[in-house]
Amino acid sequence: MIKVKIHVTLRESVLDPQGTAVKSSLHALNYHEVQDVRIGKYLEVTLEPTDRPIDEVVKEMCERLLANTVIENYEYEVEEAVTK
């Protein structure tokens, strides 16, 4: 089995109202040192080995479903040989 850790984040040019709300709440709790908050998604996907290159499979999944590439960036890390 292969485990892939995927991080999806909004592009810097995209406003993040959730991040702004969290930042305001942190300030209300007296965490005034917080300068910025950006909200994203973290996914762990476990795959069976395939004949296709794993990078090709992961990029395809991200671009077709997991990330909206118009407004989001994604990066991933592949961990080989995960046992269950």
C-alpha atoms as one frame of an Amber mdcrd trajectory, in Angstrom:
protein
   0.000   0.000   0.000   1.067   3.552  -0.669   0.027   6.481   1.531  -0.148
   9.965   0.041  -0.424  13.086   2.215  -2.051  15.950   0.315  -2.271  19.612
   1.371  -4.712  21.866  -0.505  -4.542  25.619   0.144  -6.055  28.735  -1.343
  -3.823  30.681  -3.700  -2.320  33.787  -2.091  -4.365  36.026  -4.402  -7.673
  34.509  -3.189  -9.434  36.037  -0.184  -9.916  33.619   2.719 -13.007  34.620
   4.744 -12.713  31.539   6.989  -9.126  32.443   7.806 -10.170  36.022   8.562
 -12.915  34.788  10.910 -10.495  32.476  12.748  -7.947  35.294  13.062 -10.622
  37.581  14.550 -11.630  34.891  17.031  -8.014  34.330  18.052  -7.608  38.069
  18.617 -10.792  38.028  20.729  -9.128  35.329  22.838  -6.125  37.652  23.330
  -3.806  35.958  20.815  -2.846  39.313  19.333   0.458  38.018  17.973  -1.460
  36.168  15.218  -0.902  38.106  11.993  -2.664  35.919   9.413  -4.604  32.654
   9.149  -5.193  30.690   5.949  -7.548  27.706   5.976  -6.865  24.651   3.836
  -7.534  20.921   3.565  -5.359  17.966   4.540  -6.062  14.536   3.059  -4.448
  11.132   3.530  -5.128   8.730   0.673  -4.042   5.084   0.744  -3.577   3.493
  -2.667  -2.864   0.026  -3.935   0.231  -0.216  -6.136  -0.497   0.405  -9.811
   1.329   0.164 -13.126   0.910   3.922 -13.585   3.451   6.260 -11.982   2.126
   7.294  -8.564   2.832  10.977  -9.261   0.632  10.789 -12.348  -2.219   9.201
 -10.383  -2.035  11.711  -7.519  -1.817  14.753  -9.802  -4.823  13.499 -11.746
  -6.868  12.980  -8.546  -5.972  16.442  -7.284  -6.710  18.212 -10.538  -9.950
  16.345 -11.252 -11.495  16.337  -7.768  -9.481  17.188  -4.673  -8.404  20.743
  -5.559 -10.057  23.528  -7.493  -6.927  24.526  -9.380  -8.430  27.871 -10.385
  -8.262  29.097  -6.775  -6.268  26.413  -4.916  -2.754  25.009  -4.906  -1.874
  21.503  -3.828   1.257  19.681  -2.781   1.719  16.101  -1.746   4.140  13.646
  -0.204   4.242   9.948  -1.050   5.016   7.366   1.648   5.709   3.962   0.131
   5.010   0.564   1.681   2.406   1.383   4.299   1.192  -1.744   6.105  -2.261
  -2.123   7.598
